Amino acid sequence: MDIETRAYLDAALGGLRQEIRAGTAETAALRQDLRAETAALRGETAELRQELWAETTGLRREMGALAEDLRRQMRETAEESRRHFDVVGEFIRSVAEGVVANSSRGRPGGAPGAPARHQRAPVSLTTLKP
């Protein structure tokens, strides 16, 4: 290889080394920036995770309280319905007893148990059907 070719190749090689050093320095700076951003994101993620956990815990407590309130309301509604059914049942019994008492007094012949002209089928209080 002659001196001119050698000098040309040495100059090209020197330029290439300089570009590689600049690229290496730039890559190191980018790596450092990326590490700093990653660390900041880790911290942010941890804060968000804690906030989410606290919010989730609060919502669980609130849902538990709402569920308990709903159960209590359902028990109260069931008790109220039972009381209403008892009142209605008692009313129906008293009406039925009145009808039975009135029909036995108004029979021809006047004696209880005597056959009547128009006899009705007995009414069941449980099914309210003749």
Backbone torsions as a table, in degrees:
resi	resn	phi	psi	omega
1	MET	NA	136.6	-178.9
2	ASP	-85.3	171.1	-173.6
3	ILE	-66.8	-39.9	-180.0
4	GLU	-64.3	-43.8	179.9
5	THR	-65.7	-40.9	179.1
6	ARG	-63.2	-43.0	-179.7
7	ALA	-65.8	-40.2	179.2
8	TYR	-63.4	-46.0	-179.5
9	LEU	-66.8	-37.8	177.3
10	ASP	-64.0	-39.4	179.1
11	ALA	-67.0	-43.5	179.1
12	ALA	-64.6	-41.4	178.9
13	LEU	-65.6	-39.0	177.9
14	GLY	-63.7	-42.0	177.7
15	GLY	-64.3	-40.4	178.9
16	LEU	-65.2	-41.2	177.0
17	ARG	-61.6	-40.2	-179.8
18	GLN	-65.1	-41.3	177.7
19	GLU	-65.2	-39.7	179.5
20	ILE	-64.8	-43.6	177.8
21	ARG	-60.8	-42.1	179.3
22	ALA	-65.1	-41.9	178.3
23	GLY	-65.3	-38.4	178.7
24	THR	-65.1	-42.8	178.5
25	ALA	-65.0	-42.7	178.3
26	GLU	-63.8	-41.9	177.9
27	THR	-63.2	-40.9	178.6
28	ALA	-64.0	-41.5	178.8
29	ALA	-65.1	-42.8	177.8
30	LEU	-63.2	-40.5	177.5
31	ARG	-61.2	-43.3	179.3
32	GLN	-63.1	-43.2	177.0
33	ASP	-61.8	-42.8	-179.8
34	LEU	-64.0	-40.8	177.4
35	ARG	-62.7	-42.1	179.9
36	ALA	-64.9	-44.0	178.0
37	GLU	-63.8	-40.3	179.1
38	THR	-63.8	-42.5	178.6
39	ALA	-63.7	-41.9	178.3
40	ALA	-63.1	-42.0	178.2
41	LEU	-65.3	-36.5	176.5
42	ARG	-61.6	-44.6	178.5
43	GLY	-63.0	-43.7	178.2
44	GLU	-62.0	-43.1	180.0
45	THR	-62.8	-41.3	179.0
46	ALA	-64.1	-42.0	177.5
47	GLU	-62.5	-44.9	179.2
48	LEU	-63.3	-38.8	178.9
49	ARG	-62.6	-42.3	178.4
50	GLN	-65.5	-42.8	177.9
51	GLU	-61.6	-44.2	-180.0
52	LEU	-63.3	-41.6	179.0
53	TRP	-62.5	-44.6	179.7
54	ALA	-63.9	-42.9	179.3
55	GLU	-65.0	-42.6	179.2
56	THR	-63.5	-41.6	178.4
57	THR	-62.4	-43.5	177.6
58	GLY	-61.8	-42.0	179.3
59	LEU	-66.7	-37.8	177.2
60	ARG	-61.3	-44.7	178.8
61	ARG	-62.6	-44.6	-179.8
62	GLU	-62.6	-42.8	178.7
63	MET	-64.5	-38.1	177.3
64	GLY	-62.4	-42.8	178.9
65	ALA	-65.9	-41.1	178.8
66	LEU	-65.2	-40.3	179.3
67	ALA	-64.0	-42.0	179.2
68	GLU	-65.2	-40.2	177.9
69	ASP	-63.7	-40.8	178.4
70	LEU	-64.1	-42.6	177.5
71	ARG	-60.1	-43.3	179.4
72	ARG	-62.5	-44.5	178.4
73	GLN	-62.1	-39.6	179.2
74	MET	-65.7	-40.8	177.2
75	ARG	-62.4	-44.1	-179.7
76	GLU	-63.5	-41.3	178.8
77	THR	-64.0	-41.9	179.1
78	ALA	-63.7	-42.4	178.9
79	GLU	-64.0	-42.0	179.3
80	GLU	-64.1	-41.1	178.4
81	SER	-62.7	-43.0	177.9
82	ARG	-60.8	-41.9	178.2
83	ARG	-62.3	-42.3	178.4
84	HIS	-62.5	-44.3	178.9
85	PHE	-63.1	-38.2	176.9
86	ASP	-62.2	-42.8	179.6
87	VAL	-64.2	-45.5	-179.9
88	VAL	-64.2	-42.8	179.0
89	GLY	-61.7	-42.7	178.6
90	GLU	-63.9	-39.2	178.0
91	PHE	-63.1	-45.1	-179.7
92	ILE	-63.5	-42.7	177.4
93	ARG	-59.4	-44.2	-178.0
94	SER	-67.2	-38.0	176.9
95	VAL	-64.6	-44.7	-179.6
96	ALA	-63.0	-42.3	178.2
97	GLU	-63.7	-38.5	177.1
98	GLY	-64.3	-41.6	179.5
99	VAL	-64.7	-43.6	179.9
100	VAL	-63.2	-43.8	-179.8
101	ALA	-64.6	-42.7	-179.9
102	ASN	-68.1	-38.3	-177.9
103	SER	-72.0	-31.5	179.7
104	SER	-74.4	-28.9	177.5
105	ARG	-76.7	-30.0	-175.1
106	GLY	-93.3	12.5	-179.3
107	ARG	-75.6	146.9	174.7
108	PRO	-65.5	139.3	-178.1
109	GLY	95.1	-19.0	172.6
110	GLY	71.2	-11.9	-176.3
111	ALA	-88.1	135.9	177.2
112	PRO	-64.0	138.0	179.6
113	GLY	88.5	-7.7	178.6
114	ALA	-72.5	147.8	-178.6
115	PRO	-65.4	141.6	178.7
116	ALA	-105.9	160.9	179.8
117	ARG	-68.9	-47.4	-177.8
118	HIS	-114.1	92.7	-178.5
119	GLN	-93.2	136.1	178.2
120	ARG	-101.8	157.0	177.0
121	ALA	-70.2	147.3	179.3
122	PRO	-64.5	148.4	-179.1
123	VAL	-103.5	131.8	177.1
124	SER	-85.9	127.7	179.1
125	LEU	-74.6	-21.1	-178.7
126	THR	-81.7	-35.0	-179.2
127	THR	-106.7	-13.9	-177.0
128	LEU	55.7	35.3	177.4
129	LYS	-121.5	144.8	177.8
130	PRO	-67.8	NA	NA
